[in-house]
Amino acid sequence: MSAEANIRTLTIDEVDISARADETILEAAREHNIDIPTLCHLEGLSEVGACRLCLVEVKGARRLLPACVTRVEEGMEVTTHSAKIDRYRQMVLELFFAERNHVCSVCVANGHCELQSLALRLGMTHVELPYQYPQLPVDASHPRFTVDHNRCVLCTRCVRVCGEVEGANTWGVMGRGAQSLVITDLKEPWGESETCTSCGKCVQVCPTGALFEKNRAGTKTAKHPEFLPYLRIMREGEQR
């Protein structure tokens, strides 16, 4: 197949762009500096379309589509920002805050939290939905790290980085819907896991304060997940 045959032309927010046929709307948009908010997406990890913050309008589609898992098509007309989309995104953010117990003032990630930053960016000033106040545990059994399920948004970044980059497959998801929890092994305490390598990758990619390092709990230390693409490239090279 020629290079030209592998190229798709489309419009995003009335801007004419071209993209490879295997690219998603999100990838194409970011290559052309078009902003689409995300939470579960992280370069270097597979896409799962979990957070639904990247919903966009595609002309002819009967519903909003997640940009991170929707491939570009020839002649596609995409809208990334509109009153309808902004309303949906704010509702999704409110669901995140209402389903768990996010108290920013006492959170270890305050000031370095992607959920908090998105709420500010998208103009969310309050939560209209009733708070659920679930009784969720905190697992501090690991000698270095802690998992606080009250702050988890079920983005599954920890699950994917542990399996796809580290290769340990320690993390998984148990349950359905708002009752889901990320777990280590077969719901064993993190400190008793026989598969955890204590590498800390899961902590680095967590967008909130759900996973944090104990000796930095009060330092408001920024996370640096941008190392992932390079780690994955190196690991795939070693496997060849």
N, C-alpha and C positions, 0 to 999 in steps of 0.2 A: 504493500500500500504506500502511495506517495505521501510526502509530508503534507501536501495541500489537502489531500483527502482526509487527513487526520485532524484538520482544523475546523472548528465551528465558529460561526459569526452570530452574535446575539447583541441585545441591548440590555444594559443594567442601569436603571434610573435615567433612561433616555440617552445613555452614552454608548456609542457603538464600540464593541470590543471583540477580540477574537480569543479563543481558548482551545486547548487540546480536547479531543473528544472524551478523554478519560478524566478530565477535571470536573470538580464539582462547582456549583455556583459560588460557594464560599471561596474556593481557591481562586477562581477567575476574578471575583470581586476584589480580593485582597491584592492580587497582582496588579490591579489598576487603582489601588488606593481608595476603594469604595468600602466604607465601614459597614460591617454587619456584626452586631454584638453576639458573643458566644460565652458559654460557661463550661460545657463538657468538652469542647474542642481543644486540642493541644497538638501543635505540630510535632510529628514524630510518633503519634499514637493513631490507632485505627479510629474511624468515626462510628459513633453509635446513635447520634441524634437524640440524646437523652434529655437535654435541658429545654429544647424547643424555643430558645431565645433567638435563634437564627431564622425564624420563619419569614418567608418572603412571599410576595404575590407573583404568580406567573400567569400571564395572559392565557385564558382558555382553561386553566385549571379550576376545579370546583372548590378547592380548599387551599389554605396556605401550606406551603411546602418547606421542609427544613433544608436550608441552603447547604449544610455540611454533608448531606448524603444524596442530594439530587444532582445528577449529571447534567452538564450543559447540553443543549440541543440546538440544531441549526434554526435560526430565526426566532429563538426564544426571547420573549420580552419580560424582563424581571423588574419588579419594584421592591426596593429594600426598605423604604420609609414612607409611611402614609399614616393617616389618622387611625385606620383600622389596625395596621400592624403595630403601631405604638401602643394601642389599647390592649392588644393581645400580649405584648411583651411586658407591660406593666402588670397585667393580671398574672402572668407566669411568675414574675418576681414576687408578687404578693403571696402566691402559693408557697414559694420557697420559704418566705419569712413566717408564714402562718403554720406550716406543717411541722416545723421544729422549734427549738428554743434559741433563737439568735438574739443575744443581748450584747450589742457591739461594745458598750462601755467597759465590759469586763472580759472581753474576748481577747485571746492571745494574738489574734490576727487583726485587731483593730488598726486601721490605717494601711494594712497590706492585704486586704480581703477583696477578692474579685467580685463577690456578691455585693458587698458594700459599695464598691466602686461603680458597679453597673446600676445600682439603685440611684446613685447620685447622677450618673450620666443620663439615665432615662427619665429623670425628673420624678421619681417615686417619693412622695412626701409623707405618705401614711399607708396603712394597710386596712382596707375595708372588710376583708374576710375575717371570720372569727378565728382566733388563735386556737390551736389544738392542744397546746401544752402537754405533749406526750411525756411519759415517764421513761426516759431513755438512759441507758447506763453509760458510765465512763470507764474505760478499760486502761488502767495504768500499770498493768502487770509486766509490761516490757521494761527492761532496765534503762532504755534510752528514750522511748517514745510513748505517747499517749494517744488514744482515740476517744474523742468525745462525740458520740452519736447525735447529741443535741444540735451540733453545728454542721452535720453532714447534709449535703444536697443531692446525694446519690448520682453524682456525675460519672462515677466509675473510673475516674482517672487513675486512682490507686490500683484498681483491679487490672487495668490495661497495662500500666507501666510495669507492674510486678510480673505479669505474664509475658508481655511482648518485648520488653527491654531487659529486665533482670532475668527472666526465665524461671522464676521461682514458683509462680502461680499460688502464692500464699493467700491472696485476697480473692473473695468472691462475694456474691450477693444472695441473701436469703430473704424470702418473703415476696410479697407483691404490693404494688402501689405505694401508698404513703407508709405502709407497715414494713417496707423493705429495710434491711440493714446490711451494711458491708461487714463481712466476717472474715476471720482468719481460719484457714483449714476448715474443719467441720465444726465451726462455732466454738473453737477452743480459745482460751485467753491468749492474747497476742504474745505474752511472755512465755507461753508453753508451746508455741508453734515450732515444729521440727523442720519446717521449710523456709522460715524467714531468715534471710541473710543479714538483716540489720543494716542494709545498704542506705536506707533513708530516702530512696527515690520516691516512694509513695508519699512521704511527708513533703518533699519538695514540690510535687505536682498538685497537692490538695489546694483548691482555690479558696477555701475558707479556713477556719481554725479547728476543723474536725480532727486533723492529724497534726501533731506538733511535737517538737523535741523538748524534753523536760527541762534541760538546763538553759533553754532559751525562752521559756514560757513567758517571762516578763520583759523581754527585750524588744519586742515589736520588730523582730528581724524579718526582712523581706525574703521571699522565696525566689528561686531562680530556676524555673523549669525549662529555660531556653536551651539547656544542655542536651535535651532529649534527642533531637534529630541527629546530632553527631554521635551519640552513644549507639543509636539504632543502626546507623550506617556502619560503624566500626564493628558491631556485633554480627551484622549480616555478612560483612566482609570476612570475618573469622570463620563463618560457617560454610563458606564456599570451598 
